[in-house]
Amino acid sequence: MAGDDVARTLAAMGARLRVLRERRGVTLADVSGATGISPSTLSRIETGRRKPTLEVVLQLAKEYAVSLDELAGAVPVAPTAPTAERRTSALQRFGDDKAVLPLTRYVGGLHAHKHVLPAVEEPPGRPRQVSHEGYEWLCVLYGRLWLALGDQDLVLAAGDVAEFDTRVPHGVANAGADGPVEYLIMFGPQGERLRPRTAPAPGGGTGDRKAAE
């Protein structure tokens, strides 16, 4: 393959990687956590501002379960049907045993995931923090979740909600040793937020555990 052909192939690979990530409904931070590649590097590769190395290409091909031919454009990337059955089978597991189930087929704007962190035998260390563009809304369904948000440390229980600008360093861990923790995430990659259409109940509020931007 001539040098110009290699350059064109690498330049086009970024767009394919972004399509693959969006089809899976995961964020740059999610992929970073699974591969160890920084979110900024992933972003620059997806936008064509950086050429991926062979090591990075191999890692991402494994993470997205595609062949090198698909990434290079030699064969088309297999389409993902937006059915409930296909979404259910798209359960992903990361290096920390976290399971992530995309609940929406990401095509831009807000998208949702369900996360499950396994039970822990010992209290964990402070969660590793990441930061990236976007805005996040988090709701705990079961268990106790440790949210490290900037300099704050919050323990959220079932029914607790937090929302925050994801440019603030943040990370999560299972805060309890009595079982797993399950939580929902709504994420706006461009800073999109939820828009309440009903007035709050009299005497209600967002609670002490809502994290301000």
Beta strands, then each sheet from edge to edge (+ up, - down):
strand 1: 92-93
strand 2: 99-102
strand 3: 111-117
strand 4: 135-142
strand 5: 145-149
strand 6: 152-156
strand 7: 161-165
strand 8: 170-174
strand 9: 181-188
sheet 1: 1+ 2- 3+ 9- 4+ 7-
sheet 2: 6+ 5- 8+
end
